[in-house]
Amino acid sequence: MGDSKLDLLQGTLDLMVLQTLAAMGAQHGYGIARRIEQASGDEVLLNQGTIYASLVRLQQRGWIDAAWGTSDNNRKAKFYSITAEGRGQLAKDAAYWQRLSDVMGRVLAMPAEGGLG
Amino acid sequence: MSALRRTLSRAHSFFRKPPLDADLEAEIAAHIEMATEENIQRGLTPLEARRQAIIRFGGVETAKFYQREARGLMTLDILLQDLRYTLRTLRRDRSFTLVAILILALGIGANIAVFSVVNTILLRPLPFRDADRLMWIAPPPTKCGQSCATYSTDAYDEFRTYSRTFQDVTGYFAFSGPGNLALNRGGAPIPATSIDVIANFFQLLGVEPAMGRAFRPEDAQNGAAPVILITDAWWRTQFNADLNIVGKAFDMNGVQTTVIGVLPRSFDFGAVFSPGAKIDAITPLNLYGPPRNWGNIITMIGRAKPGVTLAQAQQDAEAAAPHMCWRNSQPATCGGYARKNGEGGVVPVPLKDHVSGQLRRSLVVLWSAVGAILLIACVNLSNLLLARAASRSKEFAMRGALGASRFRIVRQLLTESMVLSLSGAVLGLGLAWLLISWFAHQGAVALPLLSTLRIDGAALAWTLLIAVTAAVLFGLLPGLRMAGGNLHESLKDSGLGSGQSRKHDRIRSILVVSEIALACILLVGAGLLLRSFLHVLDVDLGFQPERAAAVKVEYDDSVPNDKDGSLSAARRSAIFQEVIARVSAIPGVEAAGVTDYLPLGQNRAWGTPWAQGVKRPEKNPGSPLVYVITPGYLRAMGTGIQGRDFTWDDGPKSENVVMIDKAFAHYLAQFAHWPNNDAVGQLLVDTNTNGPARIVGVVDDVHEESTEGDTGWQIYYPFIQSGPSSAQLVIRTTLPPATLAASVLHTLRDINPKQPAAEFKPIQMLVSHANSSRRFFMILVAAFAALGILLAALGIYGVISYSVTQRTQEIGIRMALGATMAQVRRSVLVKTLRLALIGIVAGAVVSLFASRAIAALLFNTAPSDPIAFAGMVLLIGAVALLAGYVPARRASRINPMVALRNN
């Protein structure tokens, strides 16, 4: 990939946030952003600030909860956790993405007709 | 589900902006702190650690913006922001704001007022229950006036029996004249007007009295105690809104009559059935009393059963018609109402169409006129905004440079237009309210439903619609122009002769030209209607309304045991000889006479008299309208006679005599072949007299139904050979009639103490009343045309004045190089006239087509009437010159030194 990083597709950030919270438990915005960057092997171009729009969106849909708490190094931070409803949504969205990426993989693997193979 | 929750929480967030913003602020601060700490742990210096943290975060403000967008209602946020900004800019530019709002208020106000009139007369259902099922049942209009639009009581009964699609049928007595009720409460009797209706009238219309009860069938039977329902207005004016009036009896026409109820305020008989007439009370019509033999007297109104279509009702009525007899005792008259040879018939039409159908065209014209006004106002506003655009282009270029999108700028400008437009609409609503209150009190204008005029929900919705449409119309062009401008150009443009301002100039000129063209169309329309109105005033009515007046005379000519009516005729003769002699003796009275019906009011026909010994044609040609008159009446009206007037010797015992009008005489002569085609001295049969009647005079054709329509035919019978239905004393005076009112009434009361204080009606008033709806429309269209010219003049002035301001330097240079004041003035005026000329030519061409659409409203005036067009050209030219002269004068006074020095 070199220097160019992946642009995030519309809607994918929300799914990544949900998955992060499901895997790690309650987490603050910075933690979520860092976790996504690490999990993607630093291949995703993420302005960390954009995570907050995603968080407020998920919260308004009732898929995550938020509460102010204290971080490991005693800093006040807002912690987000996934709700039961959010887990349901995550399962649905993850299955969808899996299907989509399978289909994309198959389509893109299609050999050229009578071509060089 | 989650979408709904999200919307709710977005709306919730919108109102909790400060705490949520603080929360976000804290969250972001914590984020950056944590990132900084982590970077420090990785070995960066504190400063670099923080810098890297902020870089990884991306723009802090951008993140906040996106979070707020996701959180709340961004559109509303921006709207509020735009609104605040708009109010600030508009307050800064106060004179512009005032002019703009005023122009819009005039345009929108005129539209609301006219919409309310259109809504009341054309769109809104009549003020009755399920009014769409009400039908007016009558033959199509023919030559014999109300007698051919009404039915006999026998026919009414048969129709009610044989028709199947009607729930019920009612009707009213069509020949009640004004002042037919004399209320006696001591002192001079008070004249009032009542209408006799069939007892089921109010049930059928679905009108409940506000107090008391409606009529019952037993109120209209022989020997029933006399009862009356009074209108809300009469109850208030005459009975001081007495809450205990129900059950009280009053002396009306000499009979103790019990008030059984007060009608609701919303019920106005005149407004629906007899526009321009004031009806004070309603009385029950006894179908089985004397009216049984009065012939065609009832106008029928039916309520169709639910679900019945107009075609079904018409078919049903056609099927019932053969059963209807003029008089059941005369089998020969049965089936006489059925449609024959394409004439007559029993035809239901929706009551609404009957009431307001004829006005549709006038109202559409009026509506178009105010539409044009609104367009002119919009064009004017566009122009004003473009002028502002020139001075604000830098502001917007700056905003563009700072990152505002084009859409955002157009949106800001549209918000400004919307604020202007809605403010104009609010002020316009006030103006419209004033105008409508004035309309609603034009009781004398013969337009239906005018008294029910008001601003209702529909009018408010219309106001909103046109305000928004107007805002888009006048705001979009300047908005696009401004937002689309080249950024660099605008920033560089010093406002002097650069390409941008030239382009603005051209657009503004095009706008002014279209404004002038619209004003031309309005002016031509108003001119044509004015010319028509003048032509209507010029019509030879067959009588001379100036200096003549009429007053209703009460008399009692009843004589007991009068077998053939000759005794009462003799008594009548004595009464009226005295009345006429004494009134004629009053100084200032030139002539006096009595008739039972006045022209341009109600009328009746009594069959079609025919020349003796001449065969009638197959086809019924119509019937002459009947007037029963005394000697001297025609002279008092100013109607010319060939032959002789009646005399007091034309009595019950002498030869039967009649007079007919020229048109009827001419028609009869075609069949009779009289010597010299002269009807005078010939005999008529089938008149209202026993045996033939001799024509003693042929009189001028009189406009008896309308000032504009055909004159129809008339026949005159002597007062003492036929029975008059009432007595209207007509006097011709040398002084203004009103000055004689007191002495004439005094004389009448001296002769008969029971004479009510009847209204003294100038004949001119009858004519004015007949012309009132034409005058009403003409005045409105003329007023709108005047408004159109005013707005166009403003537009011309604005553009020319602006261009003079822009060219101040250029003009300064010219004058420095030796141009005279006159030359400068001329060049500005020439520019003005060039614009006006293009507008006039375009307007005239469109007017040629548009005026054809109003041809049906014109009277003796061609749609291409040269005088109307020439008048328009002169007026617009003059107004344009005037509007251009002011800036031209200013241009010629420019001081070259000053102009060149300041930039």
Interface residues (C-beta under 8 A of the other chain):
Chain A: H28 G29 Y30 G31 A33 R34 N47 Q48 G49 T50 Y52 A53 S54 V56 R57 Q60 R61 G62 W63 S71 N73 R75 K76 A77 K78 E85
Chain B: S2 R5 R6 S9 R10 S13 D23 L24 A26 E27 I28 A30 H31 E33 M34 A35 E37 E38 R56 F57 G58 G59 V60 T62 A63 Y66 Q67 E69 A70 R71
